[in-house]
Every structure is written in C-alpha cells, then in structure tokens.
Amino acid sequence: MQAIQNPQTIKRYKKKIESVLKTTIESNKSYPEANVLMARHFYNVLYDYQDDMQAIKGITEADKKKKADLKTKMNESADQLIVYSQAASGSV
C-alpha cells in the first residue's frame, strides 16, 4: 500500500476517523476501545501540530501568530486526549 501524500486527503481522512469514532462512542458508551482509538487519534494530531510548529522558521509577526495558533490547537488536542484516555480507563 502506498502512503498518502496529499495533505487535503490526509485532512479529510482525519476528520472521517474522528467522526466515525465519535459516532461509535455515542452509540456504545461502554466500548473502551473506541475511546482508546480516539485518544491515539488526538495524540497523533497533537504531534502533527508540533511538526507544523517546528517547520515555521521565521520570526515575523505572522510567524509568531501561526505558532501561537498552533500552540492553542495543541493544547485543545491535549485536553481531548486526556478526556478520551480517562474515559477509556473508566476514571471519568
């Protein structure tokens, strides 16, 4: 199988994964595997944002804003990662 290179296709797949997992979790609250997969998804998203942030080399105001926006998205992903991890472990 060949790796997907198109960023738009990857973005579309990520949204689809998140949508399917949310639907699965909503329909079966006692299915911890879906929560584990969702936590893994947000873990990967978190590091994708980190990679994007590290790719910004400039020091202009626009670059600083991009980094700040990515940091906000990283924090949001980390919060979601915690929520789904706790749900998977049954500590919610």
Secondary structure, 3 states (H helix, E strand, C coil): CCCCCCHHHHHHHHHHHHHHHHHHHHHCCCCHHHHHHHHHHHHHHHHHHHHHHHHCCCCCHHHHHHHHHHHHHHHHHHHHHHHHHHHHHCCC
